[in-house]
Amino acid sequence: MNILALASGLSDQDLLARIGVLAGKEREASVEFVAHLAVLDARPVLFAAQGHGSLFTYCTEVLRLSEDATCNRIQAARACRDFPVILEALVSGAMSLTSVRILRPHLTRENHEAVLARASGRSRREIEALIAELAPRPDVPSSVRKLPTAPPAPPVMPAATSPATCVEAATPGSPEPTPPVSSPPPLRTTPRPIIETTSPEHYRVQFTIGKESHEKLRRVQALLRREIPNGDPGAIFDRALTLLLERVEKTKLGAAAKPRPRPIRPGADRQLRTPIVPSRDLPRHVQRAVCQRDGDQCAFVSRDGHRCTERTFLEFHHILPYAKGGLATVENISLRCRRHNQYEAELAFGPHGTSVVREARGSWPVPAGGYLPAMATRVTSKRSGVFGGMVLFPEDP
């Protein structure tokens, strides 16, 4: 039976319904497995008789679980054995195996009910912040050290050929000898950056920088020695991040320290003296108002009332599409993540192929004091930063 073919034959609604059912069954099976694993952990003689010295090796070698999956399930099983109420949270989906694993060292008979209630429905990042509150750690001292240089990969020598092989390769009419295949050099694994909550409102940040960045850091430390006598990289990082955030918000969101005041009399003053130039770029006051109204979060709401929680790759979306005369006003612009901006464009215009922007053909009436879409041409926006409401169409044949 081809399960993938069966799944591909389902309608959209049936596919969503089936996935929901399977997710529920997976949770139930996972919780049942964890409960049985907790009992097996209390009977070590069973897996010892099978020739395994620990429950970990039994799970990895006999049950064919990965090492990460084994660690999560064993720790969750032991937590459920100590606090059976966790099984209910796992069945309902309020907590995951990973959440239970990282919470287990901090659960006690006295606090487990309150801690589990606070952790219910929380993300891993929120649970890590809860753990930092339960067991705060001291601040990590700032440090800058040079990482060891990776040794160069040894050269791959071609395999030695025998005289017979050489003679056969020189025989007329024989195929050319295949050049020796050299194995690619081993990839250098770069440690992942670390952002870890150590205590309430304190975080440990660790990342690797290159030689040029290190020289810049030392230069800034020297220039700011009067303001930051100890040259703390954390203080320098905070200042640099503040300046970068101001610049990025200004570029992408139209933020301004002192926004320009709007005309007192609509339709008068500067609006009468300056003609309205059709443009697809959003005015900065519109960008600021939309970001503030939508809370820097995708504002798409599904039919059942669920709002998208994405806060990255946000774009400005025209509620009335730009190609249908939608204006760049606060009322017609809303934040969307990349997926939902594309989704609503497909609802309005159908699926698209090659990413080519097609402007609407024809002219638009000029509203009083409004902002017009661009005229009928094919263009792409050159504005840097977030750009929104781009309607994408397949290339004309």
C-alpha positions as CSV (number, residue, x, y, z in Angstrom):
1,M,0.0,0.0,0.0
2,N,1.4,3.4,-1.0
3,I,0.6,5.6,1.9
4,L,2.0,8.7,0.1
5,A,-0.4,8.1,-2.8
6,L,-3.3,7.7,-0.5
7,A,-2.5,11.0,1.3
8,S,-2.0,12.7,-2.1
9,G,-5.5,11.7,-3.1
10,L,-7.2,13.4,-0.1
11,S,-9.0,16.7,-0.5
12,D,-7.7,19.7,1.4
13,Q,-10.3,19.4,4.2
14,D,-9.8,15.7,4.5
15,L,-6.0,16.1,4.6
16,L,-6.2,18.6,7.5
17,A,-8.7,16.4,9.3
18,R,-6.6,13.3,8.8
19,I,-3.4,15.0,10.0
20,G,-5.2,16.2,13.2
21,V,-6.4,12.6,13.9
22,L,-2.9,11.2,13.3
23,A,-1.3,13.8,15.6
24,G,-3.7,12.8,18.3
25,K,-3.0,9.1,17.8
26,E,0.8,9.9,17.9
27,R,0.5,11.7,21.2
28,E,-1.6,8.9,22.7
29,A,0.9,6.3,21.5
30,S,3.8,8.3,22.7
31,V,2.3,8.8,26.2
32,E,1.5,5.1,26.4
33,F,5.0,4.2,25.4
34,V,6.5,6.6,28.0
35,A,4.2,5.0,30.7
36,H,5.4,1.5,29.8
37,L,9.0,2.8,29.7
38,A,8.6,4.1,33.2
39,V,7.6,0.6,34.4
40,L,10.4,-1.0,32.4
41,D,12.9,1.4,34.1
42,A,11.7,0.1,37.4
43,R,12.4,-3.5,36.3
44,P,16.0,-3.4,35.2
45,V,16.3,-7.2,35.4
46,L,14.2,-7.4,32.2
47,F,16.5,-5.6,29.8
48,A,19.5,-7.0,31.7
49,A,18.4,-10.5,30.9
50,Q,18.3,-9.5,27.2
51,G,22.0,-8.6,27.4
52,H,21.7,-4.8,27.8
53,G,23.4,-3.0,30.7
54,S,21.1,0.0,30.6
55,L,17.7,1.2,29.5
56,F,19.5,3.6,27.1
57,T,21.2,0.8,25.1
58,Y,18.0,-1.3,25.1
59,C,16.1,1.6,23.5
60,T,18.8,2.4,20.9
61,E,19.7,-1.2,20.0
62,V,16.5,-3.1,20.4
63,L,13.8,-0.5,19.9
64,R,15.8,1.4,17.3
65,L,15.3,4.8,18.8
66,S,17.7,7.6,18.1
67,E,19.9,8.8,21.0
68,D,18.0,12.1,21.3
69,A,14.6,10.4,21.3
70,T,15.8,7.9,23.9
71,C,17.1,10.6,26.2
72,N,13.8,12.6,25.9
73,R,11.6,9.5,26.6
74,I,13.7,8.1,29.5
75,Q,13.7,11.4,31.3
76,A,10.0,12.0,30.6
77,A,9.3,8.5,31.8
78,R,11.1,9.0,35.1
79,A,9.4,12.4,35.6
80,C,6.0,10.7,35.0
81,R,6.8,8.0,37.5
82,D,7.5,10.6,40.1
83,F,4.6,12.9,39.1
84,P,1.9,11.0,37.2
85,V,-0.1,14.2,36.5
86,I,2.4,14.9,33.7
87,L,0.8,12.1,31.7
88,E,-2.4,14.0,31.4
89,A,-0.5,17.1,30.2
90,L,1.3,15.0,27.6
91,V,-2.0,13.5,26.3
92,S,-3.7,16.9,25.9
93,G,-0.6,18.3,24.2
94,A,-0.2,21.0,26.9
95,M,3.4,19.8,27.3
96,S,5.9,18.0,25.1
97,L,8.5,15.4,26.0
98,T,11.3,18.0,25.6
99,S,9.5,20.4,28.0
100,V,9.1,17.6,30.6
101,R,12.8,16.6,30.2
102,I,14.2,20.1,30.9
103,L,11.7,20.7,33.7
104,R,12.3,17.4,35.6
105,P,15.4,18.5,37.6
106,H,13.5,21.5,39.0
107,L,10.3,19.6,40.0
108,T,9.6,18.8,43.7
109,R,6.7,17.5,45.7
110,E,6.0,21.0,46.9
111,N,6.2,23.0,43.6
112,H,5.4,20.5,40.9
113,E,1.7,21.5,40.6
114,A,2.4,25.2,40.4
115,V,5.3,24.8,38.0
116,L,3.4,22.4,35.7
117,A,0.5,24.8,35.6
118,R,2.8,27.7,34.6
119,A,4.5,25.6,32.0
120,S,1.3,24.3,30.4
121,G,1.0,25.5,26.8
122,R,4.4,27.3,26.9
123,S,7.1,27.2,24.3
124,R,10.6,25.9,25.0
125,R,12.0,29.5,25.2
126,E,9.3,30.4,27.8
127,I,10.0,27.3,29.8
128,E,13.7,28.0,29.8
129,A,12.9,31.5,31.2
130,L,10.7,29.8,33.9
131,I,13.6,27.5,34.8
132,A,15.9,30.5,35.1
133,E,13.5,32.0,37.5
134,L,13.3,28.7,39.5
135,A,17.1,28.3,39.6
136,P,18.9,31.5,38.6
137,R,22.6,31.3,37.8
138,P,25.2,34.0,38.2
139,D,26.1,36.2,35.2
140,V,28.8,34.7,33.0
141,P,31.9,36.9,32.8
142,S,32.7,38.4,29.4
143,S,35.5,36.7,27.5
144,V,37.2,36.8,24.1
145,R,39.4,33.9,23.2
146,K,40.9,32.6,20.0
147,L,39.7,29.2,18.8
148,P,42.2,26.6,17.8
149,T,43.0,26.4,14.1
150,A,41.6,23.3,12.3
151,P,44.4,21.2,10.8
152,P,44.5,21.2,7.0
153,A,43.0,18.2,5.3
154,P,45.7,15.7,4.2
155,P,46.1,15.5,0.4
156,V,44.5,12.5,-1.2
157,M,47.1,10.6,-3.2
158,P,45.9,8.6,-6.3
159,A,46.1,4.9,-6.0
160,A,49.3,3.3,-7.3
161,T,48.9,1.7,-10.7
162,S,50.6,-1.5,-11.8
163,P,52.7,-1.7,-15.0
164,A,50.1,-3.9,-16.6
165,T,47.5,-1.2,-16.0
166,C,49.7,1.5,-17.6
167,V,50.4,-0.6,-20.7
168,E,46.7,-1.3,-21.1
169,A,45.9,2.4,-20.8
170,A,48.4,3.1,-23.5
171,T,46.9,0.6,-25.9
172,P,45.2,2.3,-29.0
173,G,41.5,2.0,-29.0
174,S,41.1,1.4,-25.3
175,P,39.1,3.9,-23.2
176,E,41.0,6.6,-21.4
177,P,41.8,5.8,-17.8
178,T,39.5,7.2,-15.2
179,P,41.1,10.0,-13.2
180,P,41.5,9.3,-9.5
181,V,38.5,10.5,-7.5
182,S,39.6,12.7,-4.6
183,S,37.4,12.8,-1.5
184,P,36.2,16.3,-0.6
185,P,37.9,17.9,2.4
186,P,36.0,17.4,5.7
187,L,33.6,20.2,6.4
188,R,34.4,22.4,9.4
189,T,31.5,22.4,11.8
190,T,30.9,25.9,13.3
191,P,29.5,25.8,16.8
192,R,25.9,27.1,16.9
193,P,25.4,30.5,18.5
194,I,24.0,30.3,22.1
195,I,21.3,32.5,23.6
196,E,20.5,31.1,27.0
197,T,18.5,32.5,29.8
198,T,20.6,32.3,33.0
199,S,18.3,34.3,35.4
200,P,15.3,36.6,35.1
201,E,16.2,39.4,32.6
202,H,19.7,38.1,32.2
203,Y,21.0,36.0,29.2
204,R,24.2,34.3,28.1
205,V,25.2,35.0,24.5
206,Q,28.0,33.1,22.8
207,F,29.0,33.2,19.1
208,T,32.1,33.1,16.9
209,I,33.4,36.0,15.0
210,G,36.1,36.4,12.3
211,K,39.4,38.2,12.3
212,E,38.0,41.4,10.9
213,S,35.2,41.5,13.5
214,H,37.7,40.8,16.2
215,E,39.9,43.7,15.1
216,K,36.8,46.0,15.0
217,L,36.0,44.9,18.6
218,R,39.5,45.7,19.8
219,R,39.4,49.1,18.0
220,V,36.0,50.0,19.6
221,Q,37.3,48.9,23.0
222,A,40.2,51.2,22.7
223,L,38.1,54.2,21.5
224,L,35.5,53.6,24.3
225,R,38.0,53.0,27.1
226,R,36.9,56.2,28.8
227,E,33.2,55.4,28.7
228,I,33.7,51.6,29.2
229,P,36.9,51.3,31.3
230,N,36.9,47.5,31.4
231,G,36.1,47.1,27.7
232,D,33.2,44.8,28.4
233,P,32.1,43.2,25.1
234,G,28.6,42.9,26.5
235,A,28.3,46.7,27.0
236,I,29.7,47.3,23.5
237,F,27.4,44.7,22.0
238,D,24.4,46.5,23.7
239,R,25.4,49.9,22.3
240,A,26.0,48.4,18.8
241,L,22.7,46.6,18.9
242,T,20.8,49.7,19.9
243,L,22.3,51.7,16.9
244,L,21.6,48.8,14.5
245,L,18.0,48.5,15.7
246,E,17.4,52.2,15.1
247,R,18.8,52.0,11.6
248,V,16.9,48.8,10.7
249,E,13.6,50.1,12.1
250,K,14.0,53.3,10.1
251,T,14.8,51.4,6.9
252,K,12.2,48.6,7.2
253,L,9.4,50.1,9.3
254,G,9.7,53.8,8.6
255,A,10.5,54.5,12.3
256,A,11.6,58.1,13.2
257,A,12.7,59.7,16.4
258,K,10.6,62.8,15.5
259,P,7.9,61.9,13.0
260,R,6.9,64.7,10.7
261,P,3.6,66.2,11.8
262,R,0.6,65.7,9.5
263,P,-1.1,68.7,7.8
264,I,-3.5,70.5,10.0
265,R,-6.0,71.0,7.2
266,P,-6.5,67.9,5.1
267,G,-6.4,68.7,1.4
268,A,-4.5,72.0,2.0
269,D,-1.1,73.3,2.8
270,R,1.7,71.1,1.5
271,Q,-0.7,68.7,-0.3
272,L,-1.9,71.5,-2.5
273,R,1.6,72.8,-3.2
274,T,3.1,69.4,-3.9
275,P,1.6,67.2,-6.7
276,I,0.9,63.6,-5.8
277,V,3.4,61.4,-7.6
278,P,2.1,57.8,-8.2
279,S,4.3,55.3,-6.4
280,R,4.0,51.8,-5.0
281,D,6.3,52.7,-2.1
282,L,4.5,53.1,1.2
283,P,4.7,56.4,3.0
284,R,6.7,56.2,6.2
285,H,3.8,57.3,8.4
286,V,1.7,54.5,7.0
287,Q,4.5,52.0,7.8
288,R,4.8,53.3,11.3
289,A,1.0,53.2,12.0
290,V,0.5,49.7,10.5
291,C,3.4,48.2,12.5
292,Q,2.1,49.8,15.7
293,R,-1.5,48.7,15.1
294,D,-0.5,45.1,14.2
295,G,2.0,44.8,17.0
296,D,4.9,43.8,14.6
297,Q,3.1,40.4,14.0
298,C,1.4,38.8,11.0
299,A,-2.3,40.0,11.2
300,F,-3.8,37.1,9.2
301,V,-6.7,35.6,11.0
302,S,-8.2,32.2,9.9
303,R,-11.9,31.5,9.6
304,D,-11.9,29.9,13.1
305,G,-10.4,33.1,14.6
306,H,-6.8,32.0,14.9
307,R,-4.2,34.7,14.3
308,C,-0.8,33.9,12.8
309,T,2.0,34.2,15.4
310,E,4.9,34.8,12.9
311,R,7.1,37.8,13.7
312,T,9.8,37.3,11.1
313,F,9.9,37.8,7.3
314,L,7.0,40.3,7.6
315,E,5.7,42.2,4.6
316,F,3.2,45.0,4.0
317,H,0.1,43.5,2.4
318,H,-2.6,45.4,0.5
319,I,-6.0,44.2,1.7
320,L,-7.5,45.5,-1.6
321,P,-4.8,44.3,-4.0
322,Y,-2.5,46.9,-5.5
323,A,-3.2,45.7,-9.0
324,K,-6.9,46.3,-8.4
325,G,-6.5,49.9,-7.3
326,G,-5.7,49.3,-3.6
327,L,-4.2,52.5,-2.1
328,A,-1.3,52.8,0.3
329,T,-3.4,53.9,3.3
330,V,-3.3,52.7,6.9
331,E,-6.8,51.2,6.4
332,N,-5.7,49.2,3.3
333,I,-2.3,48.0,4.5
334,S,-1.7,45.2,7.0
335,L,1.3,43.1,8.1
336,R,1.6,39.6,6.7
337,C,4.3,36.9,6.9
338,R,5.7,35.8,3.6
339,R,3.5,32.7,3.5
340,H,0.3,34.5,4.2
341,N,1.1,37.4,1.8
342,Q,1.6,34.8,-0.9
343,Y,-1.5,32.9,0.2
344,E,-3.8,35.9,-0.1
345,A,-2.2,36.9,-3.5
346,E,-3.1,33.4,-4.7
347,L,-6.6,33.7,-3.4
348,A,-7.0,37.0,-5.4
349,F,-5.1,36.1,-8.6
350,G,-4.5,32.3,-8.6
351,P,-1.3,30.4,-8.3
352,H,1.8,32.1,-9.8
353,G,5.0,30.8,-11.4
354,T,8.1,32.9,-12.1
355,S,8.4,35.9,-9.7
356,V,7.6,38.8,-12.0
357,V,5.7,41.8,-10.9
358,R,2.9,42.9,-13.2
359,E,1.5,46.3,-12.7
360,A,-2.2,46.9,-13.5
361,R,-2.8,48.2,-17.0
362,G,-4.8,51.4,-17.2
363,S,-5.1,54.6,-15.2
364,W,-6.5,55.1,-11.8
365,P,-8.6,57.9,-10.5
366,V,-6.8,60.4,-8.3
367,P,-8.3,60.4,-4.7
368,A,-8.1,63.6,-2.7
369,G,-5.0,63.4,-0.5
370,G,-4.5,59.7,-1.3
371,Y,-1.6,57.7,-2.6
372,L,-1.8,56.1,-6.0
373,P,-0.4,52.8,-7.3
374,A,2.1,53.1,-10.0
375,M,1.1,53.4,-13.6
376,A,0.8,50.5,-16.1
377,T,4.4,49.2,-16.4
378,R,6.5,46.2,-15.4
379,V,8.8,47.2,-12.6
380,T,10.3,45.8,-9.5
381,S,10.6,47.8,-6.3
382,K,14.2,49.0,-5.6
383,R,13.3,50.1,-2.1
384,S,15.4,48.4,0.5
385,G,14.0,46.7,3.5
386,V,10.5,45.2,3.9
387,F,8.3,45.7,0.9
388,G,4.7,44.6,0.9
389,G,1.7,43.8,-1.1
390,M,3.8,42.6,-4.1
391,V,1.4,40.7,-6.4
392,L,3.3,38.0,-8.3
393,F,2.2,36.6,-11.6
394,P,3.7,34.0,-14.0
395,E,5.8,35.2,-16.9
396,D,3.9,35.9,-20.1
397,P,4.6,33.3,-22.8
